Amino acid sequence: VQLQASGGGLVPPGGSLRLSCAASGFPFDDYPIGWFRQAPGKQREGVSCISSSGNDTYYGDSVRGRFSISRDNAKNMVYLQMNSLEPEDTAVYYCARQKEWRHMFLFDSWGQGTQVTVSS
């Protein structure tokens, strides 16, 4: 199982970023895929998840209305569009495979993350 996140960077408050996740090594369209983030000194936080078909999405309270998740099963890719970014969004972002849709943010595999820094 391989999941590689990319697209992070430095962005000013109010800005936008689009993260990408490339997956391989497993039947991609059988699994929900999500994102979680880890900031220094803070607990890991589930950010968003998308169902295997892409028909259902879920967002954590802190990002709902600002972030949007999507997937392309033909390309084994998942995307996280992040708008209206806030300094509190600063973290390393990881894409991850979720075991089942009903167990939100229960991930069983993830790869290296990508750093997102929101600062002026």
Phi, psi and omega per residue, in radians:
V1 nan 2.203 3.083
Q2 -2.296 2.318 3.088
L3 -2.381 2.097 -3.060
Q4 -2.130 2.021 3.107
A5 -1.584 2.551 3.098
S6 -2.652 2.949 3.058
G7 1.823 -0.015 3.129
G8 -1.235 3.045 3.133
G9 2.916 -2.951 3.118
L10 -1.745 2.245 -3.100
V11 -2.464 2.503 3.117
P12 -1.298 2.757 3.071
P13 -0.939 2.393 -3.078
G14 1.569 -0.152 -3.120
G15 -1.415 -3.074 -3.090
S16 -2.311 2.662 3.011
L17 -2.523 2.672 3.035
R18 -2.142 2.032 3.086
L19 -1.600 2.573 3.084
S20 -2.139 2.631 3.091
C21 -2.330 2.107 3.088
A22 -1.782 2.194 -3.075
A23 -2.031 2.594 3.086
S24 -2.792 2.869 3.045
G25 1.564 0.081 3.105
F26 -2.730 2.851 3.137
P27 -1.224 1.630 -2.949
F28 -0.956 -0.773 -3.030
D29 -1.425 0.212 3.009
D30 -1.674 -0.175 -2.973
Y31 -2.193 2.500 2.881
P32 -1.185 2.590 3.092
I33 -2.210 2.422 -3.106
G34 -2.381 -3.114 3.083
W35 -2.236 2.431 2.935
F36 -2.307 2.882 -3.122
R37 -2.350 2.696 -3.123
Q38 -2.357 2.047 3.071
A39 -1.860 2.629 -3.141
P40 -0.973 2.254 3.097
G41 1.339 0.078 -3.128
K42 -2.100 2.758 3.078
Q43 -1.234 2.671 3.024
R44 -1.036 2.429 -3.086
E45 -2.232 2.179 3.025
G46 -1.191 2.340 -3.075
V47 -1.829 -0.919 -3.064
S48 -2.842 2.797 3.083
C49 -2.619 2.630 3.103
I50 -2.263 2.451 -3.098
S51 -1.195 2.928 -3.085
S52 -1.034 -0.633 -3.138
S53 -1.444 -0.346 -3.051
G54 1.566 0.003 -3.071
N55 -1.392 -0.367 -3.102
D56 -2.165 2.487 3.105
T57 -2.359 2.750 3.123
Y58 -2.496 2.514 -3.126
Y59 -2.323 2.509 3.008
G60 -1.194 2.724 -3.068
D61 -1.010 -0.643 -3.034
S62 -1.289 -0.243 -3.093
V63 -2.105 -0.146 -3.086
R64 -1.035 2.298 -3.122
G65 1.606 -0.246 -3.140
R66 -2.006 -0.565 -3.110
F67 -1.854 2.678 3.103
S68 -2.458 2.260 -3.123
I69 -1.876 2.535 3.096
S70 -2.608 2.907 3.110
R71 -2.545 2.700 3.067
D72 -2.197 1.734 -3.072
N73 -1.183 -0.422 3.104
A74 -1.203 -0.464 -3.096
K75 -1.920 0.019 -3.071
N76 0.961 0.808 -3.085
M77 -2.214 2.536 2.990
V78 -2.221 2.532 -3.096
Y79 -2.231 2.593 3.041
L80 -2.250 1.894 3.082
Q81 -1.549 2.126 -3.078
M82 -2.029 2.032 3.138
N83 -2.022 2.872 3.117
S84 0.856 0.836 -3.069
L85 -1.142 2.532 -3.107
E86 -2.131 2.711 3.105
P87 -0.956 -0.516 3.135
E88 -1.200 -0.216 3.092
D89 -1.441 -0.098 3.135
T90 -1.094 2.152 -3.090
A91 -3.112 2.995 2.900
V92 -1.558 2.233 -3.102
Y93 -1.811 2.309 -3.129
Y94 -2.108 2.449 2.929
C95 -1.697 2.600 -2.979
A96 -2.621 2.688 3.075
R97 -1.575 2.277 3.118
Q98 -1.729 2.410 -3.049
K99 -1.135 -0.857 -3.123
E100 -2.559 2.620 -3.122
W101 -1.071 -0.613 -3.064
R102 -1.267 -0.284 3.117
H103 -1.861 1.396 -2.997
M104 -1.113 2.298 3.103
F105 1.138 0.345 2.980
L106 -1.650 1.670 -3.042
F107 -1.700 2.553 3.119
D108 -2.009 -0.168 3.090
S109 -2.657 2.519 3.039
W110 -2.746 2.831 -3.110
G111 -1.989 -2.762 3.085
Q112 -1.220 2.552 -3.107
G113 -1.624 -3.133 3.091
T114 -2.246 2.358 -3.049
Q115 -1.401 2.282 3.009
V116 -2.058 2.157 3.123
T117 -2.164 2.148 3.135
V118 -1.928 1.915 -3.053
S119 -2.798 2.588 3.063
S120 -1.592 nan nan
